[in-house]
């Protein structure tokens, strides 16, 4: 991979003020991260323009977002304008609005609304993105909610932010899912999976059980554009964890 990004949810406790954001982004760039993916609809309380200015000042570009579903479907023009300001065409959500209690009917309703917004933003050069958790792997008859999303979300205007940890947590094969979504993954979340004292935990890349050698090979084959590390919870200072992840990717030869 030519560059690596970070899902900023990982360092959310260090993004409370504009000064925090500037300091944190500077740290990330020093560690070797070149991109960020946001996890807020208000640009960390400072608005899109101020946020853009800090990104430019620190050298961290934005490759995509986890934004507001309500704004996307109800204030679509606003969503496009704000994403244009910060410099990304990937307008995303972290999951369906009823995540965790998804039924087939609620998923159908979500898909219909999301596809309408996706068609609108596509006319202006944007693409909607959907990030999975493990809940989407719940079975509905002979298929899963994830299967329904793959089959029915607009293949041209919606891409998946496939999350490796949550695929494995849902019982899926990470490599198989990357291949299955060939041409539909613009952003891949690199998030490891481990078991500690009998419980599922998040882990730094190559510190857990996910087959990242196979996953990264498959990702290269299908043309993933952005590789983004995410660790929802860290055992200590999250900057130590994100450093370990990028160091391991470098040691393995996946990043210069």
Secondary structure, DSSP 8 states (H G I E B T S, - for coil): ----EEEGGGGGGG-SSHHHHHHHHHHHHHHT--EEEE--SSTTTTHHHHHHHHHHHHT-EEEEE---HHHHHHSHHHHHHHHHHHT--EEEESS-TTTTS--HHHHHHHHHHHHHHHHHHHTTT-EEEEE--SGGG-EETTEEHHHHHHHHS-TTTEEEEEEHHHHHHTT--HHHHHHHTTTS-SEEEE-EEEEETTEEEEE-TTSSSS-HHHHHHHHHHHT--EEEE--SS-SS-HHHHHHHHHHHHHHTTS--
